[in-house]
Amino acid sequence: MTIQAKIIPGYGAASGKNEDHRYPDRTLARQASYFEALGLDLAPYYLGTLNVDITPYSFKIGTPKHFFKQVAWSEFISPENFYFFDVSLAYQTKRYQGLIYMPDTETKEEHVQKSTTLELILPRITDLRYGQEILVTIDKEQLPLTK
């Protein structure tokens, strides 16, 4: 399913923009080795997330590409569950393949996203800006969307 989404600011934890002293190497960079040990290699992607607002859509969990339970990646917070779903983003004349990164709201203690926000992990893309409208394609079996 292809929908229009708007790029929005995130918390800056995954990319390290928020300069959290607990994670000087960025949360996603810190988590990457745990995900790799579980079978998901994030090496092809920029280790930060692109946050997009999918309003008027909302989602529910279908069949994720990956689901990792009780990942103890930090000494500062309790273990978390993580979902990953396939996604592609169309920008200018290119299509970028990536993943939707979704910490489980039942285990996430900090930086909880709105129900209309998705965090995308993609190869590095230059010239994107907040407020910009983009097209994202989401596997409807993995992450069903409803209006």
Secondary structure as GFF3:
##gff-version 3
##sequence-region A 1 147
A	DSSP	beta_strand	2	8	.	.	.	ID=ss1
A	DSSP	alpha_helix	27	37	.	.	.	ID=ss2
A	DSSP	beta_strand	50	53	.	.	.	ID=ss3
A	DSSP	beta_strand	58	59	.	.	.	ID=ss4
A	DSSP	beta_strand	66	71	.	.	.	ID=ss5
A	DSSP	beta_strand	80	91	.	.	.	ID=ss6
A	DSSP	beta_strand	94	103	.	.	.	ID=ss7
A	DSSP	beta_strand	117	121	.	.	.	ID=ss8
A	DSSP	beta_strand	133	138	.	.	.	ID=ss9
A	DSSP	beta_strand	145	146	.	.	.	ID=ss10
###
